[in-house]
Amino acid sequence: MNDMNKVLPAQKIKQAICRPPVMQDTRGAVAVIVAIMVVVLLSFGALALDISNAMIARNELQNVADASALAGARQLGVIYAALPQGTPYTTYVLNPTVVETVATAVAAANRAREVASVVILPADIVIGVWNPGPRTLTPGNVGATGVRVTAHRDASANGAVATWLAGIMGITSMNVVATGTAALTGTGVLLPGEANAPFGFDQVFFNNPAFCNAPIQFYPTTTSCAGWHTFLENPPNANTERQIVQGLTPNPPTYVTPQINSGQTSLEFIGGNLASVFPSLLNLFNAKKVPDANSPSGFCWNITVPVYATGNTSTCSNPNGNYVIVGAATACVWNVQGVPSQQINATVTCGEVTGGQGGGGNFGTLGAIPGLVE
């Protein structure tokens, strides 16, 4: 053999190193991995789409629950506002069917995705007394102030939300539930004509939790936590006050008191001597008083008046100036004495509902237009 054709061991090693390796065919394994990844990605994408659809259904269901709760609580306000003035709502025994009918009717007029008319079960409507402190609703039909509505899309009502693509993961439907609570809260708006006396309470008076049935003195007003005002009329003096009182005396009155919004409206308070107003005030008292066996005089002039804030949160003083209103309260005026004694005695009453909306302070009265509380 020719020496040129011989390959030395060192050359064999070099050739082995430089020769490209033999590639194995892995295309089948890659295809399997890709197929698995596609299925996983599609599954998660499908789940994300169906979760989004369920969240939309849940939001729509929340709107239904809120609207139904507001409608039910509004029905409470309508009932209570129609009670004779001086009648506490806390003694009223409610027929729950009236509230349930309104709440279910509002739900039926709304939709949650493909459900065109949402059904609310009677067991999912809770009527009771709303306590704003601990934010609890105690079920009961006596003096109820709140309504809680739970709306379902599950096996119990309206059917679960059907999925579009998540079925490939074995998920064919999703359950969604929403709850809304509405309640009557402290009067925040006195509608035109609702404030029927030119008096007001100092907010400090209500620092005592036992303010219901407590005595109050509208004159003299040195440290009585109360005072006189001329609403929005200027100048705030005895002559303006006398004209207001005379306008409130006829039935119907010729002077219509303005709308008063808690936190927005400021009234003109008078701290001076109002002796010249007392003859007209005595006429107003005699025209408006009604028999009341619980009052010291046997008569009661039921008044609804604003609550003002002077900025002093600890003591009361004779109000003189322009003060912002923070709510409303009611009282039974049982004594008006003219000159020379000049005295006005009253008792704070609780449990009345005014026609305006809530949102004011807790001063013993509620607004007939509710708000969502949770």
Summary of the structure (lengths in Angstrom):
residues: 374
radius of gyration: 36.4
end to end distance: 101.8
largest distance: 152.1
contacts: 1235
relative contact order: 0.15
helix: 32%
strand: 29%
